[in-house]
Amino acid sequence: MKTIKILTTLINILFFGLTIVFIALLIFGFVIYFFSEHLPFYLQNFGMLFNSNFFSWHLFLVPATTVLNFILFIMAIFYLRKSITPFIQSDFYSESVTKNLWKAGNLFIFIGVSTIIIQLIAATYMQVFMTKIIQINGFITFSNIVAAAFDLRSIFLIIVGLFFLLFSKSFINARALKQENDLTI
């Protein structure tokens, strides 16, 4: 029971910490977008990020997907947080546990795969841009793109997501066996 309390505490800290960081960044972005002239001098240059004449849409692809993945990560942690309560009550086979683990697993997989895809697109775009400036060997270009796209965090998120899907399916099977066992007694 001590382990579940530690897990609950850590998930709550992670969830509320991520939520506070997201709200702070949202407020900061809002202030920069609408009130950049009232900010101190060293923060006023952030306002040019929203100037579409200065930056093209390609440069907003990675930050936009990063924000989306951050929101989805908070949602996945929320689903894990919701699945802890039945564990505390020793209700391991409840439908809410399996659904929440299934949702969290799918979100972790989506975050990992989308991060790899976006990094692949961004690395390809940057490599094409750099190839125009410097002549580079094709194999080196391909290996740079692959090395930039496949990072350990994304692969770890996919593995964790698959683990939660497996865990969810195991609990579904265990619940069915438990119900069958309860009927035979």
Phi and psi restraints in degrees (value plus and minus 20) as a CYANA .aco file:
   2 LYS   PHI     -86.3   -46.3
   2 LYS   PSI     -56.5   -16.5
   3 THR   PHI     -84.2   -44.2
   3 THR   PSI     -61.8   -21.8
   4 ILE   PHI     -88.3   -48.3
   4 ILE   PSI     -52.3   -12.3
   5 LYS   PHI     -89.2   -49.2
   5 LYS   PSI     -60.7   -20.7
   6 ILE   PHI     -84.5   -44.5
   6 ILE   PSI     -64.3   -24.3
   7 LEU   PHI     -81.0   -41.0
   7 LEU   PSI     -64.2   -24.2
   8 THR   PHI     -80.5   -40.5
   8 THR   PSI     -65.6   -25.6
   9 THR   PHI     -81.6   -41.6
   9 THR   PSI     -65.4   -25.4
  10 LEU   PHI     -86.4   -46.4
  10 LEU   PSI     -60.5   -20.5
  11 ILE   PHI     -86.3   -46.3
  11 ILE   PSI     -59.7   -19.7
  12 ASN   PHI     -84.0   -44.0
  12 ASN   PSI     -63.8   -23.8
  13 ILE   PHI     -80.9   -40.9
  13 ILE   PSI     -64.9   -24.9
  14 LEU   PHI     -83.4   -43.4
  14 LEU   PSI     -66.1   -26.1
  15 PHE   PHI     -83.3   -43.3
  15 PHE   PSI     -71.0   -31.0
  16 PHE   PHI     -89.7   -49.7
  16 PHE   PSI     -54.4   -14.4
  17 GLY   PHI     -84.0   -44.0
  17 GLY   PSI     -65.4   -25.4
  18 LEU   PHI     -85.0   -45.0
  18 LEU   PSI     -58.2   -18.2
  19 THR   PHI     -85.5   -45.5
  19 THR   PSI     -62.1   -22.1
  20 ILE   PHI     -85.0   -45.0
  20 ILE   PSI     -62.9   -22.9
  21 VAL   PHI     -82.1   -42.1
  21 VAL   PSI     -63.2   -23.2
  22 PHE   PHI     -82.8   -42.8
  22 PHE   PSI     -65.0   -25.0
  23 ILE   PHI     -84.0   -44.0
  23 ILE   PSI     -60.9   -20.9
  24 ALA   PHI     -83.5   -43.5
  24 ALA   PSI     -62.6   -22.6
  25 LEU   PHI     -88.4   -48.4
  25 LEU   PSI     -55.1   -15.1
  26 LEU   PHI     -84.2   -44.2
  26 LEU   PSI     -63.8   -23.8
  27 ILE   PHI     -84.9   -44.9
  27 ILE   PSI     -62.1   -22.1
  28 PHE   PHI     -81.7   -41.7
  28 PHE   PSI     -63.7   -23.7
  29 GLY   PHI     -84.1   -44.1
  29 GLY   PSI     -60.4   -20.4
  30 PHE   PHI     -82.3   -42.3
  30 PHE   PSI     -64.7   -24.7
  31 VAL   PHI     -85.0   -45.0
  31 VAL   PSI     -62.9   -22.9
  32 ILE   PHI     -84.3   -44.3
  32 ILE   PSI     -60.3   -20.3
  33 TYR   PHI     -90.0   -50.0
  33 TYR   PSI     -64.2   -24.2
  34 PHE   PHI    -118.3   -78.3
  34 PHE   PSI     -47.9    -7.9
  35 PHE   PHI    -147.6  -107.6
  35 PHE   PSI      17.3    57.3
  36 SER   PHI     -85.8   -45.8
  36 SER   PSI     -47.6    -7.6
  37 GLU   PHI     -92.1   -52.1
  37 GLU   PSI     -38.2     1.8
  38 HIS   PHI    -112.8   -72.8
  38 HIS   PSI     -23.6    16.4
  39 LEU   PHI    -101.5   -61.5
  39 LEU   PSI     141.6   181.6
  40 PRO   PHI     -79.0   -39.0
  40 PRO   PSI     137.6   177.6
  41 PHE   PHI     -74.7   -34.7
  41 PHE   PSI     -62.5   -22.5
  42 TYR   PHI     -90.9   -50.9
  42 TYR   PSI     -33.5     6.5
  43 LEU   PHI    -122.1   -82.1
  43 LEU   PSI     -29.6    10.4
  44 GLN   PHI     -88.4   -48.4
  44 GLN   PSI     -45.8    -5.8
  45 ASN   PHI     -90.3   -50.3
  45 ASN   PSI     -37.0     3.0
  46 PHE   PHI     -85.9   -45.9
  46 PHE   PSI     -42.6    -2.6
  47 GLY   PHI     -82.7   -42.7
  47 GLY   PSI     -46.6    -6.6
  48 MET   PHI     -90.5   -50.5
  48 MET   PSI     -32.7     7.3
  49 LEU   PHI     -82.5   -42.5
  49 LEU   PSI     -48.7    -8.7
  50 PHE   PHI    -113.0   -73.0
  50 PHE   PSI     -17.5    22.5
  51 ASN   PHI    -104.1   -64.1
  51 ASN   PSI      88.4   128.4
  52 SER   PHI     -89.7   -49.7
  52 SER   PSI     -37.5     2.5
  53 ASN   PHI     -93.6   -53.6
  53 ASN   PSI     -45.7    -5.7
  54 PHE   PHI    -108.7   -68.7
  54 PHE   PSI     -60.3   -20.3
  55 PHE   PHI    -137.1   -97.1
  55 PHE   PSI     125.5   165.5
  56 SER   PHI    -109.6   -69.6
  56 SER   PSI     149.1   189.1
  57 TRP   PHI     -86.6   -46.6
  57 TRP   PSI     -43.1    -3.1
  58 HIS   PHI     -80.5   -40.5
  58 HIS   PSI     -55.3   -15.3
  59 LEU   PHI     -95.4   -55.4
  59 LEU   PSI     -35.8     4.2
  60 PHE   PHI    -110.6   -70.6
  60 PHE   PSI     -28.6    11.4
  61 LEU   PHI     -84.1   -44.1
  61 LEU   PSI     -69.5   -29.5
  62 VAL   PHI     -87.3   -47.3
  62 VAL   PSI     -68.1   -28.1
  63 PRO   PHI     -83.6   -43.6
  63 PRO   PSI     -56.9   -16.9
  64 ALA   PHI     -85.2   -45.2
  64 ALA   PSI     -63.6   -23.6
  65 THR   PHI     -91.1   -51.1
  65 THR   PSI     -50.0   -10.0
  66 THR   PHI     -85.0   -45.0
  66 THR   PSI     -62.3   -22.3
  67 VAL   PHI     -84.4   -44.4
  67 VAL   PSI     -63.8   -23.8
  68 LEU   PHI     -81.1   -41.1
  68 LEU   PSI     -64.5   -24.5
  69 ASN   PHI     -85.5   -45.5
  69 ASN   PSI     -53.2   -13.2
  70 PHE   PHI     -85.3   -45.3
  70 PHE   PSI     -62.7   -22.7
  71 ILE   PHI     -84.3   -44.3
  71 ILE   PSI     -63.2   -23.2
  72 LEU   PHI     -85.7   -45.7
  72 LEU   PSI     -53.7   -13.7
  73 PHE   PHI     -85.4   -45.4
  73 PHE   PSI     -61.7   -21.7
  74 ILE   PHI     -82.3   -42.3
  74 ILE   PSI     -60.7   -20.7
  75 MET   PHI     -83.7   -43.7
  75 MET   PSI     -60.3   -20.3
  76 ALA   PHI     -84.0   -44.0
  76 ALA   PSI     -62.0   -22.0
  77 ILE   PHI     -84.4   -44.4
  77 ILE   PSI     -56.1   -16.1
  78 PHE   PHI     -82.1   -42.1
  78 PHE   PSI     -63.1   -23.1
  79 TYR   PHI     -85.3   -45.3
  79 TYR   PSI     -57.9   -17.9
  80 LEU   PHI     -85.2   -45.2
  80 LEU   PSI     -59.1   -19.1
  81 ARG   PHI     -82.7   -42.7
  81 ARG   PSI     -59.5   -19.5
  82 LYS   PHI     -88.0   -48.0
  82 LYS   PSI     -49.0    -9.0
  83 SER   PHI    -102.8   -62.8
  83 SER   PSI     -28.3    11.7
  84 ILE   PHI     -94.3   -54.3
  84 ILE   PSI     -57.3   -17.3
  85 THR   PHI     -77.0   -37.0
  85 THR   PSI     -67.6   -27.6
  86 PRO   PHI     -82.7   -42.7
  86 PRO   PSI     -49.8    -9.8
  87 PHE   PHI     -86.1   -46.1
  87 PHE   PSI     -58.7   -18.7
  88 ILE   PHI     -83.9   -43.9
  88 ILE   PSI     -56.0   -16.0
  89 GLN   PHI    -105.6   -65.6
  89 GLN   PSI     -12.3    27.7
  90 SER   PHI      38.7    78.7
  90 SER   PSI      12.5    52.5
  91 ASP   PHI    -127.0   -87.0
  91 ASP   PSI      51.0    91.0
  92 PHE   PHI     -89.5   -49.5
  92 PHE   PSI     -47.2    -7.2
  93 TYR   PHI    -120.8   -80.8
  93 TYR   PSI      -3.6    36.4
  94 SER   PHI     -90.5   -50.5
  94 SER   PSI     136.1   176.1
  95 GLU   PHI     -87.3   -47.3
  95 GLU   PSI     -51.7   -11.7
  96 SER   PHI     -85.7   -45.7
  96 SER   PSI     -56.1   -16.1
  97 VAL   PHI     -83.8   -43.8
  97 VAL   PSI     -67.3   -27.3
  98 THR   PHI     -86.8   -46.8
  98 THR   PSI     -59.9   -19.9
  99 LYS   PHI     -86.5   -46.5
  99 LYS   PSI     -63.1   -23.1
 100 ASN   PHI     -88.0   -48.0
 100 ASN   PSI     -59.4   -19.4
 101 LEU   PHI     -86.4   -46.4
 101 LEU   PSI     -57.4   -17.4
 102 TRP   PHI     -83.8   -43.8
 102 TRP   PSI     -65.4   -25.4
 103 LYS   PHI     -85.1   -45.1
 103 LYS   PSI     -64.7   -24.7
 104 ALA   PHI     -83.0   -43.0
 104 ALA   PSI     -62.0   -22.0
 105 GLY   PHI     -82.0   -42.0
 105 GLY   PSI     -64.7   -24.7
 106 ASN   PHI     -83.7   -43.7
 106 ASN   PSI     -58.5   -18.5
 107 LEU   PHI     -86.3   -46.3
 107 LEU   PSI     -62.5   -22.5
 108 PHE   PHI     -82.6   -42.6
 108 PHE   PSI     -61.9   -21.9
 109 ILE   PHI     -83.8   -43.8
 109 ILE   PSI     -64.4   -24.4
 110 PHE   PHI     -81.4   -41.4
 110 PHE   PSI     -63.3   -23.3
 111 ILE   PHI     -82.0   -42.0
 111 ILE   PSI     -65.5   -25.5
 112 GLY   PHI     -83.7   -43.7
 112 GLY   PSI     -66.7   -26.7
 113 VAL   PHI     -88.2   -48.2
 113 VAL   PSI     -63.8   -23.8
 114 SER   PHI     -85.8   -45.8
 114 SER   PSI     -55.0   -15.0
 115 THR   PHI     -84.2   -44.2
 115 THR   PSI     -63.1   -23.1
 116 ILE   PHI     -83.2   -43.2
 116 ILE   PSI     -63.7   -23.7
 117 ILE   PHI     -84.4   -44.4
 117 ILE   PSI     -66.0   -26.0
 118 ILE   PHI     -85.6   -45.6
 118 ILE   PSI     -59.9   -19.9
 119 GLN   PHI     -86.9   -46.9
 119 GLN   PSI     -53.4   -13.4
 120 LEU   PHI     -84.7   -44.7
 120 LEU   PSI     -64.9   -24.9
 121 ILE   PHI     -84.0   -44.0
 121 ILE   PSI     -65.5   -25.5
 122 ALA   PHI     -85.0   -45.0
 122 ALA   PSI     -61.7   -21.7
 123 ALA   PHI     -87.0   -47.0
 123 ALA   PSI     -58.3   -18.3
 124 THR   PHI     -84.2   -44.2
 124 THR   PSI     -64.6   -24.6
 125 TYR   PHI     -80.8   -40.8
 125 TYR   PSI     -65.6   -25.6
 126 MET   PHI     -87.4   -47.4
 126 MET   PSI     -56.9   -16.9
 127 GLN   PHI     -87.7   -47.7
 127 GLN   PSI     -60.0   -20.0
 128 VAL   PHI     -84.2   -44.2
 128 VAL   PSI     -60.8   -20.8
 129 PHE   PHI     -83.2   -43.2
 129 PHE   PSI     -62.4   -22.4
 130 MET   PHI     -92.6   -52.6
 130 MET   PSI     -50.7   -10.7
 131 THR   PHI     -85.8   -45.8
 131 THR   PSI     -51.5   -11.5
 132 LYS   PHI     -86.2   -46.2
 132 LYS   PSI     -50.6   -10.6
 133 ILE   PHI    -105.6   -65.6
 133 ILE   PSI     -66.2   -26.2
 134 ILE   PHI    -143.9  -103.9
 134 ILE   PSI     117.8   157.8
 135 GLN   PHI     -99.4   -59.4
 135 GLN   PSI     100.5   140.5
 136 ILE   PHI    -144.3  -104.3
 136 ILE   PSI     127.3   167.3
 137 ASN   PHI     -81.9   -41.9
 137 ASN   PSI     122.4   162.4
 138 GLY   PHI     -82.7   -42.7
 138 GLY   PSI     -59.1   -19.1
 139 PHE   PHI     -86.9   -46.9
 139 PHE   PSI     -60.3   -20.3
 140 ILE   PHI     -83.8   -43.8
 140 ILE   PSI     -59.6   -19.6
 141 THR   PHI     -81.5   -41.5
 141 THR   PSI     -68.9   -28.9
 142 PHE   PHI     -82.7   -42.7
 142 PHE   PSI     -63.9   -23.9
 143 SER   PHI     -86.3   -46.3
 143 SER   PSI     -54.3   -14.3
 144 ASN   PHI     -85.8   -45.8
 144 ASN   PSI     -61.1   -21.1
 145 ILE   PHI     -84.6   -44.6
 145 ILE   PSI     -65.8   -25.8
 146 VAL   PHI     -85.3   -45.3
 146 VAL   PSI     -61.8   -21.8
 147 ALA   PHI     -85.0   -45.0
 147 ALA   PSI     -54.8   -14.8
 148 ALA   PHI     -95.1   -55.1
 148 ALA   PSI     -50.0   -10.0
 149 ALA   PHI    -103.8   -63.8
 149 ALA   PSI     -59.9   -19.9
 150 PHE   PHI    -116.0   -76.0
 150 PHE   PSI      73.8   113.8
 151 ASP   PHI    -122.5   -82.5
 151 ASP   PSI     141.8   181.8
 152 LEU   PHI     -88.0   -48.0
 152 LEU   PSI     -50.3   -10.3
 153 ARG   PHI     -83.7   -43.7
 153 ARG   PSI     -63.5   -23.5
 154 SER   PHI     -86.2   -46.2
 154 SER   PSI     -63.1   -23.1
 155 ILE   PHI     -85.2   -45.2
 155 ILE   PSI     -59.3   -19.3
 156 PHE   PHI     -83.4   -43.4
 156 PHE   PSI     -60.7   -20.7
 157 LEU   PHI     -83.4   -43.4
 157 LEU   PSI     -59.1   -19.1
 158 ILE   PHI     -84.8   -44.8
 158 ILE   PSI     -62.7   -22.7
 159 ILE   PHI     -83.6   -43.6
 159 ILE   PSI     -64.0   -24.0
 160 VAL   PHI     -83.2   -43.2
 160 VAL   PSI     -62.1   -22.1
 161 GLY   PHI     -81.4   -41.4
 161 GLY   PSI     -63.8   -23.8
 162 LEU   PHI     -84.5   -44.5
 162 LEU   PSI     -56.5   -16.5
 163 PHE   PHI     -83.6   -43.6
 163 PHE   PSI     -62.7   -22.7
 164 PHE   PHI     -87.2   -47.2
 164 PHE   PSI     -55.8   -15.8
 165 LEU   PHI     -84.5   -44.5
 165 LEU   PSI     -61.9   -21.9
 166 LEU   PHI     -84.0   -44.0
 166 LEU   PSI     -63.2   -23.2
 167 PHE   PHI     -81.3   -41.3
 167 PHE   PSI     -62.9   -22.9
 168 SER   PHI     -82.6   -42.6
 168 SER   PSI     -66.1   -26.1
 169 LYS   PHI     -83.9   -43.9
 169 LYS   PSI     -57.2   -17.2
 170 SER   PHI     -84.1   -44.1
 170 SER   PSI     -60.7   -20.7
 171 PHE   PHI     -88.3   -48.3
 171 PHE   PSI     -54.7   -14.7
 172 ILE   PHI     -83.6   -43.6
 172 ILE   PSI     -65.6   -25.6
 173 ASN   PHI     -84.8   -44.8
 173 ASN   PSI     -60.2   -20.2
 174 ALA   PHI     -86.7   -46.7
 174 ALA   PSI     -57.7   -17.7
 175 ARG   PHI     -84.7   -44.7
 175 ARG   PSI     -60.9   -20.9
 176 ALA   PHI     -84.0   -44.0
 176 ALA   PSI     -63.2   -23.2
 177 LEU   PHI     -84.8   -44.8
 177 LEU   PSI     -58.8   -18.8
 178 LYS   PHI     -84.9   -44.9
 178 LYS   PSI     -63.2   -23.2
 179 GLN   PHI     -84.7   -44.7
 179 GLN   PSI     -60.3   -20.3
 180 GLU   PHI     -85.0   -45.0
 180 GLU   PSI     -60.5   -20.5
 181 ASN   PHI     -86.3   -46.3
 181 ASN   PSI     -59.8   -19.8
 182 ASP   PHI     -85.9   -45.9
 182 ASP   PSI     -52.1   -12.1
 183 LEU   PHI     -93.3   -53.3
 183 LEU   PSI     -51.8   -11.8
 184 THR   PHI     -99.1   -59.1
 184 THR   PSI     -38.9     1.1
